Amino acid sequence: MLNRSPNQLAFGLACATIITALLSQYIGGLMPCDLCLKQRLPYYIGIPILALACWQGFSFRARAAQLGGLVFFASAGFGFYHAGVEYGFWQGPSACSQTISMPETIDSLEAMLTQSVVSCNKPAFVLFGISMAGYNFLVSMLIAGLSWRGGR
């Protein structure tokens, strides 16, 4: 059986999650919406913090683990918000809407044609009735719990 610390498990799970998101975009062709991209930011911030929490020579390992837990708790909040938008519980930001207005100039028409807007209220992928945003909520809560436990 694996004998890993909660910090190592949280770090590994965080790395696997962001790698899965990036592979689903660049290899699987699932284009992320604006909220999906914002949900990745806590991973880019939290993974280095969790790496410090795993490093034996770092004197503030417990504080790093707790900070990592807070970052991933915020990530869970992003996932919860985005899942609520997808399930129609509340309205998403205007950057995610696919409302089309009549362009007034040729330049605005060209800009509109080069811009691709991915709707935040339609999940790109659903497994067992849970969208990727829903899975981000669940995984982020697990990472936050592991990190917090590792910081005690």
DOVO-74348 format. One line per 8 residues: their letters; for each residue x, y, z of C-alpha. Coordinates in steps of 0.5 Angstrom, whole numbers. Layout:
! DOVO-74348
a> X/Y/Z | ...
***
This chain:
! DOVO-74348
mlnrspnq> 0/0/0 | 2/7/-2 | 5/11/4 | 4/18/2 | 3/24/6 | -4/28/5 | 1/34/2 | 4/29/-3
lafglaca> -3/26/-5 | -6/33/-6 | 0/35/-10 | -1/29/-14 | -8/30/-15 | -8/37/-17 | -2/36/-22 | -7/30/-25
tiitalls> -13/35/-25 | -9/41/-29 | -6/36/-34 | -13/33/-35 | -16/39/-37 | -10/41/-41 | -10/35/-45 | -18/35/-46
qyigglmp> -17/42/-49 | -10/41/-53 | -11/33/-55 | -19/32/-54 | -21/39/-57 | -26/41/-52 | -25/49/-52 | -26/52/-45
cdlclkqr> -30/58/-44 | -28/64/-40 | -30/61/-33 | -26/54/-35 | -20/58/-36 | -21/62/-29 | -22/56/-26 | -15/54/-28
lpyyigip> -12/60/-24 | -12/57/-17 | -8/51/-20 | -3/55/-23 | -2/58/-16 | -3/52/-11 | 1/47/-15 | 8/51/-13
ilalacwq> 5/52/-6 | 3/45/-5 | 10/43/-8 | 13/47/-2 | 9/43/3 | 12/37/0 | 19/39/1 | 22/36/7
gfsfrara> 27/42/8 | 22/48/8 | 21/50/15 | 14/53/14 | 11/46/11 | 5/47/15 | 3/54/13 | 4/52/6
aqlgglvf> 0/46/6 | -6/51/10 | -5/56/4 | -5/51/-1 | -12/49/2 | -15/56/2 | -13/56/-5 | -16/50/-7
fasagfgf> -22/52/-3 | -23/58/-7 | -22/54/-13 | -28/50/-11 | -32/56/-10 | -30/57/-18 | -32/50/-20 | -39/51/-15
yhagveyg> -41/58/-19 | -39/55/-26 | -43/49/-25 | -49/53/-22 | -49/57/-29 | -49/51/-33 | -55/48/-29 | -58/54/-30
fwqgpsac> -58/56/-22 | -56/63/-24 | -54/67/-29 | -46/67/-32 | -42/73/-33 | -43/77/-40 | -37/75/-43 | -39/68/-43
sqtismpe> -46/69/-47 | -47/68/-54 | -51/74/-56 | -50/77/-63 | -51/84/-64 | -51/87/-71 | -44/90/-73 | -43/97/-74
tidsleam> -37/97/-78 | -33/92/-83 | -27/92/-77 | -32/90/-72 | -35/85/-77 | -28/82/-78 | -27/82/-70 | -33/78/-69
ltqsvvsc> -31/73/-74 | -24/72/-71 | -27/72/-64 | -30/65/-62 | -34/65/-55 | -35/59/-52 | -42/59/-48 | -41/58/-40
nkpafvlf> -48/55/-39 | -47/49/-44 | -42/44/-41 | -37/41/-46 | -37/35/-43 | -41/31/-38 | -40/24/-34 | -45/21/-30
gismagyn> -49/27/-30 | -43/32/-27 | -40/37/-32 | -32/38/-31 | -34/44/-27 | -38/40/-22 | -32/35/-22 | -27/41/-21
flvsmlia> -31/43/-15 | -31/36/-12 | -23/35/-14 | -22/42/-11 | -25/40/-4 | -21/34/-4 | -15/37/-5 | -17/43/0
glswrggr> -18/38/5 | -12/34/4 | -8/40/4 | -11/43/11 | -10/36/14 | -3/36/12 | -2/43/15 | -4/40/22
***
